[in-house]
Amino acid sequence: MNLSSEYKNNKVNLVELLGKRNVKALGLVSMFNDIASEMVYPIIPIFLTAVLGAPVAVVGIIEGVAEATASLLKVFSGWLSDRLRHRKSFVAAGYTLSAIAKVVLSFAASWLYVLIARFMDRFGKGIRTSARDALIADSATPETRGAAFGLHRALDTAGAVVGPLLALVLLHFLDNKYSLIFLLASLPAFIGVGILLLFVKEPKHEIKKSEFKLKFSLRSFNKQYKIFLLVNVLFALGNSSDAFLILRTQSLGYSATGAVLLYVVFNAFYSLLSYPFGKLSDRFGARPILIASFLLFAIVYTGFGMAGSGLILWILFPMYGLYMAMSEGISKAYISNLVPSESRATAIGFFYTSTGIVTFFSSFIAGLLWNYIGVSAPFYFGAVCSLLAMFVFLNDNLPGKAKA
């Protein structure tokens, strides 16, 4: 091997090493942020309804506004990160704002304070998410993106296991002092920001003139991507906030502690299965796994609607974790392989924004269905929407494995 070839090989190995370090570091950042978020997220619906006296419809409005805010920002921040070819600054700003939001939440004296805190938290998520996912995709190859996103989701969701458990311990020893728990939740969030600033490196990009002609439009994307976008919009119409799952546990007689434990079980299955399913998608293709995830979601939501006993939830929550492992990270890897790198964050942003706008209406509709028809109605509606999305995806004639 001549010196030139050896230099090129060493350079490739260095890029791969930095890429793997980025994926692991971003996974740890998300893990600590999720510890913080999941210390508060499962108890916010209970805090709103039991402590502040807000009706269930308000829970739907708050969650809808919060998620819509995040989703609207994701496409703009993604587009800007594609234009500027610098993703880390967006990621750092977003995680920092979410950490500050936990402090604001600790001062909540009415549901309006909760709305403001949730708005700030989701504003931060909107700034960071598209750029972060594009950074993960930039740090992996098309053949390993499923595994990279799977590892990220596994670490991220591990935080969602630890966070609620910490919340349970704190609820017990702090005698349900929610404000103090919210304040303590900001600590792991700021730790995550520190890891990001110290260990995540921006990959070098070869900037071409054509990259600065990137248009803020769906027209530049291929048909495969647009159909997948439509499929997920149909699905999102019935995919209301997970806050309604927590409320469903209460309607079946669970205490705050029982509800949080079920949420921990869900996240444990989600975390443990994300990486294996990510690797499976690299080997066999993302599309069949995504199709199966729509069917599984319909089964799980039908189960939540039909549940007459709290015992069935110990089966439904793990199944919901399985669904998440089969869909969340794999969807991002699928999109990343459908579009060119110079528009990757924009494509992911359009995905988040379109589904997030619909999720606002979904959470609002779910609140109305819950109040005026019955507790089962939101779940039956979600199951029907998931089946509709699955049938559209089955008949779109896309190839078995998407490639960039």
N, C-alpha and C positions, 0 to 999 in steps of 0.2 A: 504493500500500500504506500503510495507517495505521500509527501507531506501535505499536499493540498487536500487529498481525500481524507486524511486523518484529521485535518483541521475541520473539515466540513462535518465529519462524523461526531467529533467532540462538540461542535457547535450545536448539532441536532440533539445530542444527549443532554447538553446544558439546558436547551429550551424545554425539553421534555421534563427535566428535573424541576425547573422553575414552574412549569405548568402544573405538575403534581403538587408542588408545595402551595401554589395558589389555591388549588381545589381544596386541599386539606385545611389551609388557613381560613378560607372563606366558610368552610364547613364549621370550624370552631367558632368563628364570629357569629354565624347564624345560630349555633348551639347556645351560646351565652345570651344572645338576644332573645331566643325563644324561651330560655329559662325565665328571663324577666317577663316576657309577654304572657307566658302560660302560668306564671304565678298570679296574674291578675285576670286574664281572659275568662277562665271558667267561673270565677266568682263575681264578675261584673254583672251578669244577668240577675244573680241572687242579690247582690248589693243594690241594684236598681229597684227591684220589685219588693224585696223584704225590708230593706233599710230606708231607702228614699221614697218608697211608696209609688213608684212609677208603674203605669199599666204595661202589659205585655206589648201592646202596639208601639209604645215608645222604645222598647228594646229593639223592635224591628226597624224603626226609623233611625235610631242611633247607629245600628250596625249597617244599615243600608247606606246612610250618609258617609260613614267611615270608609266602607269598602269602595263606594263610588268615587270618593276623593282620591284614594290610592290608585284606582284604576284609570281615572282620567289623566293623572300625572304620569303614569308609566309610559305612555306612548310619547309624550313630549320629552321626558328625560331620556328615554331610549333613543329618540331621534337626535337629540343634542349630543349624546355620547357617541353616536355614529359620526356625526359631523365633526366633533372635536377630537375623536379618536383617543379620548382619555376618560376611562370609565371609573377609575378608583375614586376620584373626587366626588362623583355623584353617590357612590356607595358610602363613602365616609360621612358625607353630609346627611344622608338619609338615616343611617344608624344613630348618629348623634342626636338628631331631632326626636327620634323614637325614644331614646333614653331620657331626654328632658321631659317628654310627655308623661312618663311614669311619675315624675316629681309633681307635675301639675295635677295628675289624678289623685294624688294623696290629699289634696285640698278640697276635694269634691264635697259640696254641701247640698247640691241639688242635681237633677239629671242633666241640667244645662252644662254644668262643670264636666260631667262625664262625656258629654257630646264634644266639648272643646278638646278634652284630653285625647279622646279617640280620633278626632279630626287631626290633631297634631301627629299622633302616632302613625296614622295611615298616610298622612302627608309625607312623612319620612319614608314610609314603605314605598310610596309612589315615586319618590326621587331615586331610590336605590335599586329597586328590584330588576328592572329591565337591563340596566348597566351591569349589575352583578351577574345575572344569568348569561349575558353576552360575554362577560369576563371569564366565566366558567367554560363556556363553549370555546372561547379563544385559547384557553389553556389546555384543551384536549383535542384529539383528532376525531374525524367522523366515525372511526371504528370504536372509539372508547367514550363517546359522549354520553351514552346511556349509563355506563358505569360511573362516570364523573358526576352526572346529575343525581344518580342513585346514591352515591356516597355523600354528596351534599345534603340530600333530603334525609338520609339516615342520621347524620350528625345533627342537622337542624331539628329533627323530630326527637332525637334523644333529649334535647333541651326541653321539649314539650312533655317528656316523661318526668324529668327532674323538677321542672317548674311547679306543676300542680301538687307534687308530693311535698315540696317545700311550703306551698300554700297551706296544705293540710296541717303540717307541723306548726306553722305560724298561727293558723286559726285556733289551734288548740291551746298553745302556750301564751298567745297574746289575747285570748278571750274575745275573738271575733273583732279585733281592732283593725278594720279594713284599711283605714287611712295609713296606718303604720306599715302594713303589709305592702301597700302600693308604693310607699317610699323606699322600703327595702328592696323592692323589685328593680329599682333603678341601678343598683350596684352591679349585678352581672351584665346589664346592658352597657354600662360604661367600660367594663372589662373587655367586652367584645370589640368596642371601638378601639381600644388600645391595641389589641391583637391585629386588627385591620391595618392600622397605621404603621405598625412595626414590621409585619411579615408579608403582607400582600404587595406584590410588585406588578406594575403595569407592563404587559407584554409590548415589545416594540412593534410598531406598525409602519409598514411601508406606505406612506401617504401618496396616493395618486390623484391627479387632477379630477379624474372622473368621480372620485368619492365625494367631492364637494358639490356635485350636481344632484346629490341625493334629494329626492322629492318627498314631501310629507303627504304621501298618497298611497292608496292600495294598488293603484294601476301598475306600479312597477313590479309587483309580486306575481308569481305564477298561479295557475288555476288550482294546483294541489293545495297550496297554502290557503287560498281564499275559501275553498270547500271546507277545509279543516276548521277555519275560523267560523263558518256558518254552523257547522256541527256543534261547536262548543258554545255558541250563542244560544242555540236551541236548548242545549243541556243546562246552561246557566239560568235559564228562566225558571227552572224548578229547583235549583241548587241554592237554597236559602242559607243564611248564616248558621254556623254550627251552634250558635246560642240557643236555637230552637231544640237541638238535641239535648242540651243541658236542661232546658225547661221541660222536655218530655220525661226526663228521669224524675223530676219533681212531681209531675202529674201522676206518676206511677208509684209515688210514696217514698222516694229516696230523699234523704237529707242532703245538705250541702256537701258533707263528707263523702257520702255514697256517690253523688253525682261526679265529684272530682275524681274519685277512684275509677269510675267507669271511663272517664276521659283519659286517665293515665293508661289504662289497658288499651284503649284505642290507639294512643300515640306510641305505645310500646310495640304493637304489631306493625304500625306504620313505619317506625324506625328500623326494626329488625328485617323487614321484607323489602325495603326500598332498594338497597344495593343489589341483592340477588335478582330482583326483577329488572333493574337497570342493566345488569349484565346479560340477562335473557333477551332484552330488547336489542342489544348489540349483536347477539348471535342469530336471533330468529326474526327480527324486525319489530318495530314499535307498533305497527297498525293492529295486528291481531290481539296484542295485549290491551291496547286502548279500547278496541271493540268489546272485549270481555269485561273491561272495567265499567262500561256503560250498563251492561246487563247486570253486573253485580250490584251497582248502585241502585238500580230499580228494585232488585230483590231486597236489599237492605232497607230502603225507604218504605217499601210495602210492609216489611216487618215492623218498622217503627210505627206505622199507621195502625196495624192490626194488634199490636202488643196489648194484651190484657193483664199481663203480670210482669212485675219488674225483673223476674228471673231471666226472661228472654233477652234482656238487654246485655247480659254477659256473653251472649252469642253475637248479637247485632253489632256491638261496638268493636270487637275484634274483626268482624267482617268489614266494617267500615274502614278500619285501619288497612286491611288488605286492599280494598278499593283504592285508597289514597296511594299506596305503594305502587299500584299498577297504573296510575294516571299522572300524578303531579310531575315528578321528574322526567318521566318518559315523554310527556307532552312537550316539554322544553327541548329535549334532545331531538324529538321528531321535527319540530319547527326549525331548530338550528341546522338540521341537515337538508331542509327544504329550500333555504334561502342563502344567498351569498354572504360572506362575512361582513362586508361593508354596510349591509343593511340589517344585520342580525338583531341588534337591540331594538331597532324600529319595528321589526316584525314581531318580536316578543312583546313589545309595548302595545302594538295594535291588538294582540291576543288578549293581554291583560285588560286593556281599556274596554274593548267591546264586551267581554264577558263580565267585567266589573260593573259597567253601566246597567246591564241586564240584571246583575245580582242585586243592585239597589232596588229595582222593582220587585225582584224575587223575594227579598226579605220583607218588603212592605206588604206584598201580596200574602206572604206566609202569616204575617201578623194579623191581617184582616181575616184570612181563612180560619186561623186559630180562634179568634174572638167571636166570629159570627157564624161559623159552621161547626167547628169542633177541632179538638186537638189532633185528630188524625188527618184532617184535610190537607195541610201543607205537605205531608209526606206522600200521600197518594198523588198529589199534583206533581211532586218532584219525580216520582217513579215514572209517570206518563211522559214527562219531558225527556227523561233519560232514554227511554225506549224509542222515542221519536228521533233523537239524535243518533242513536245506534243504527236505526234503519237507514237514515240518510248516509251515514258513514259506510255502511255495508254496500250501498248501491252507487258509490261515487267512482268506481272503476280505477281507483288508485293502485299503484304497484304495492307489493307486499312490504317493501322496505324503502323508505325515502332516503335519497342521497342528494347531497348538495350539488 
